[in-house]
Amino acid sequence: MSPSRARATTALALLLLATTACTAAEHESAPAPHSPPVSRQAEQLRLPLDAYASTVAETHVVEDAQDILMRRCMKDLDMEWKTLPSADAQDIEPPNLRRYGADESEAVRYGYHPRPDPPSVVRRNRAWDEREALPAEVQRAAYGTSGKGGCFKSAQHQLVGDTAPPDYHAFNQLTGTALETSRRTPEVRDALRTWHACMAKAGFDYPDPYAAAGDERWETAETTPAERATARADVACQKSTKLVKVWAAAETRIQRRLIRQNADRLREAKARKDRWLTAARRVLNREGS
């Protein structure tokens, strides 16, 4: 895996491990013909710590700027470098989708299975995959023998000088702490008990939405009727108990406290992220002018 993608993938994986339950076995699926919808609640859910991590769209901005600089470097070596195709803004998932369990709009169609990637996301992922198959000579020119050298290193230095890459360790650690701490607050525990009772009345026995999503019965290639029925009951009970609203309010309070307690650490992390973003947008603006 190329360094730029590896770093972005690692950051996103850590975030997902900290914030979402495992939903289903990985499987190959055809791209969705249109961007699958998410609920308005998921679109609007924002938490205080979000300001300290890059969104997927921001990660793409940095990747795209580095790509432009790498293309110039590779051209000087008489080698072609294809830049990544862009992902449509409406195809990028909201940052806190599935943070507290299944999303209403997704559950109706996909149960707990991941929704198919829309075409623009599929195209970008395939472009990354194609880079893994580049000839060895091109790989060395692009990334050096270490995977962090070559035109990649040159592009990074041209972009931000000696500024270290964004480090999301603080965010990943604190957002996981906030989620687990909020889960144990009296109001969230009460809401989860009410959710459990609602699900039991519908014929399902799960202690919380994560357990429902992680049921090993859903480890199938395609969504089953039983899975969709469970997911529909799940989101209906989330809505009737106001679980997401209660949980988000509790976690917002906890995240604000954690931000105050880790102000210096987070300030530096955000400053570094912002320097990369500013430099990347400058490159993209020059390229488009």
N, C-alpha and C positions, 0 to 999 in steps of 0.2 A: 504493500500500500504506500502510495506517495505521501511525503511528510505533511503536506497541507491538508489532505483528506484525513490522514490518520489523526492529526491533532483535533480537527473538527469533530470527527467521529468519536474520539475518546471523550471530549467534553460533553457531547450530547448523550453518550452512553452513561456517563456518570450521573448526569441530570436525570435520565430516565430511571436509573436504578434507585435514585433517591426519592423519586416522586411518583412512580407508577407501579402498579402491580403487573406481573406477567399475565398476559391475556390469552395467548394461544401459541401453538407450535408455529415456527417459521414455515412459510410455504411460498411457493411461486404463484403469482397471480397476474392476470392480464391487467394492464393499466385501465383505470376508470376512464370512460369516455368523457366525463366532465368532472370537475373538481367536486368530490363528495362533500355534502354540507356538514357543518357542525352546528351545534346549538348556539343560540345567541348568548346563553350563559357562558359557554366555553369561550366564545369570542371576546367577551367583556371581562373575563376573570383576570385580574392583574394583582400581583402581590409585591410588597415593597422591595424584596430582594431581586426582582426581575431587572432592576436598573443596573445590577452589577454583573450580569451575564450577557453574552451576545445572543441575540435571536438568530434563528436560522438565516433570515434575510441579511443580517449584519455579517454573519460568517461568509455568506455568498459574496458580499461586497468586497471583503478582504481577499477572498480567493480570486475573484475576477480581476482585481487590480494587480495581484501578483502574476496572474496569467498574462496580462498585457506586457508586463515587464519581462517575464520569462520568454514570451514570444519574440521580443526584440533581441534578447540575449541569444536565443537559439538561432535567430536569423543571421546574427553575426558569425555563427558557426556553420552557416549554410545548411541549417536543419529547420524543418517545418515544426511549428508548435500550434496545434489547434486549441483555441480557447474554449472553455466550457460553455455550453448553451445555458441560457438563463432559465430559471424556474419562475413561472408566473406568480405574482404576489398572492393571488387568491388561492393558489395551490399549496401554500405553506401553512402548516398547522399552527394554531394559536399556541403560545408557550406553555399554558397550563392545562391543555386538553388531557382529560382522564386523570387529573391529579387526585381527585377524590373518588374515582370510580368511573364507570362507563358514561359516555356522553349520550344524551337522549337521541340525537339525530342519527348517530352511528349505530346505536343499539338496535334500532328498528330494522336496519338493512343488514348489518353485519354481525349482530350479537356482540361477542367479545373478540372476534377476529379483528386484526388490523384492517382498516379500510384500504382498498387498492390505491397505489400511488397514481395520481393523475399524470397525463402524458408529459407535461413539462418536467416533472420530477423524475420520471422514468428516463427521459432523454439525458438529463444531467447525470444521473447515476450510471447510465450506460457509457457516457463519455469518460467518467472516472474509471470504469472497468476496462475500457479500451486502452487507457494509459498503462494498465498493468501488463498489457501484451505488447508494448512498444519494443522494438529491437534493443538489444543490450547497449549498443553504441549510443542510441538516443537516450536511454535511461541514464547512462553515465553522464552524458552532457547535461541532462536536465537536473539530476539529483546527486551527481557524484557517486563515489563508491560507498560513502557512508549513508546515503539517502537524504542527507541534509546539506549537501554541497552543490556544486555545479551552478547552473543558472538559477536554481531555486534560492540558494544562498545569496547570490548576486542580487536577485530581485528583492529579497527581504531587506538587504542592506540599503538598496536604492530607495526602498519604500520608507523605512523608519530608522535607518542608521543602526545604532547599537541598542535601540530599545528592544527589550526582551519581548517575546510573544506573549499575548494575553494568558494569564494564569487563572483558571477558574476553580482552583482548589478551594479557596475560601467560600465561594458561592456554593459549590457542590456540598461542602461539609455543612454549611449553615442551613441550606434549604432542606437537607435531610433531617437535621436536628429539629428544625421548626416543624416539619411535618409530623415527626414522631412525638414531639412534645405536645403539639396541638391535639393530636389523637387521644392523648391522655387527659385532656382538660375535662372538667365535669360536664360542660355543655355539649361537647362533642360525644362524650361517652353516653350521655342521655339521648342524643340524637341517633347514635348508632343502635342503642337498645330499641328505640322506637322504630327505626328502619328494620331491625331484625324481626320485631313483632309483625310489622307490615308484611314482610316477606313470608313469614311463617303462615300468616293468614292466607296468603296466595299459594301456599303449598311448597315453599322453598325454605331450606334450613341452612343459612349461612350466617356467620357472626358479623361480617362486614362486606362492603362492596368488593374489596380486594379478594376475599375468599371466593366470592361468586365469580369474579372474572378469572381467577386462577384455577378453577375446577379442571382437573385433568381430563374430564369428559370432553372438553372443548378442544383438545389437542387433535384436531381433525383437519383434513385438507380444506374442507368447505364448512361453512356455517350450517349447523343442524337446526331443525325446527325447535327442538328442546332448548338449544342454546339461545335462540332468538326469544323464545317465551320467557326464559329466565332473565335475559337482559332487559326485556320490556318491563317485567315486574320490578326489576332492580331500579330502573330509572323512574318508574312511577312512584316507587316508595321513596326514592331520593327526593322527588318533587313534593310529595305529600308531607314529608317530615322536615322539609327545608334543610336537608342535610348539608348541601354544598354551601348554602348561605351561612349557616351556623359555623361550619368548619372553616370557611374562608375568613370569617370575622375573627375567630380564635387564632388562626395562624397569622393573620395580618398583625394582630397585637403582639404576638411572639416574635415575628420577624422584625418589627420595629424595635423591640428591645434588643434583639441580637445585633441589629445594625448599630445601635448606640454603643453596645459593648465592644464591637469590633470596628469602630469607626476608622481608625488609622489604616488597618489592614484592607478594609473594603475601599477606602478612598484611593489607595495606591492601585488596587486592582482595577478600579473604574478608570483612573487616569491613564493607565497603560492601555486599556481597551480603547478608550477614546482617542488616544494618539494614533493607534493603528487605523481606526475607522476614518479619522480625519485625513490621514495620509492616503488611504485607499480611495476615498471619495475625490480627493484632488486629482489622483491619477485618472479615475474614470471620467471626471469632468473635462480634463484636458483631452482625453481620447475622443470624447463625444463632441467637442467644440470644433 
